[in-house]
Amino acid sequence: MNEHAKVNRENDSAGHRARLRKRLLETGAVGFHDYELVEYLLALTKPRVDTKPEAKRLIELFGGIGPLLSARAEVLRREGLTDASIAALKIAEATALRLLESRVEGRPILSSWDALGDYLHATMAHRRTEEVRILFLNAKNMLIANEALWQGSVDEASVHVREVIARAIALGATALIIVHNHPSGDPTPSSQDIRLTRDLVEAGRHMKVKVHDHVIVGAQGRNSMRAMGLI
């Protein structure tokens, strides 16, 4: 590419970014495609590069903006992203999660159920590995702690039940909600999920710790085992 063509291309990219910025300032994210949001994030770290093709490639490769933003840094690095570009994507993810988290902070969890579900879905639905989190609540159903207690399957239910109840007692929790993700994307409870939940309900009953729900999240949505009549 000769110097004149290179300058013209850089000018076109700069003009396109300026139009994106103007739209963003005037209308917010309304009307933006996912790739345009990613394009703008990447442009912050590559001011002289047309980032639209890379944004479209990444959206297609990861299957959407959610899986892209939640991808681990080492995975993004393998796809050719610089640390600066990765940091731009991760700060966007952190900001989105913080916004969702703020909708449930300082409120009774059970009265903020939709907001809690949105937060849990954004946090866990696109993970490539299974993770089990416990939301520990006080007598007013306010959140005491949100802890990832283990990763992997829930097959060893008896071990996990003891771990969960012991942690609840240590925190002074009177209730809890168990949450985990299905990397397959299908949030349908498995037989192991159901067994673990029922074992937890029984163990909690003896220790005065109520199990409000077991929520399973996946890329296809989320399921409440209580709403399904399984608790």
Secondary structure by P-SEA (a helix, b strand, c coil): ccaaaaaaaaaaaaaaaaaaaaaaaacccccccaaaaaaaaaaaacccccaaaaaaaaaaaaccaaaaaaccaaaaaaacccaaaaaaaaaaaaaaaaaaaaaccccccccaaaaaaaaaaaacccccbbbbbbbccccccccccccccccccccaaaaaaaaaaaaaaaaccccbbbbbbcccccccccaaaaaaaaaaaaaaaaacccccbbbbbcccccccccccccc
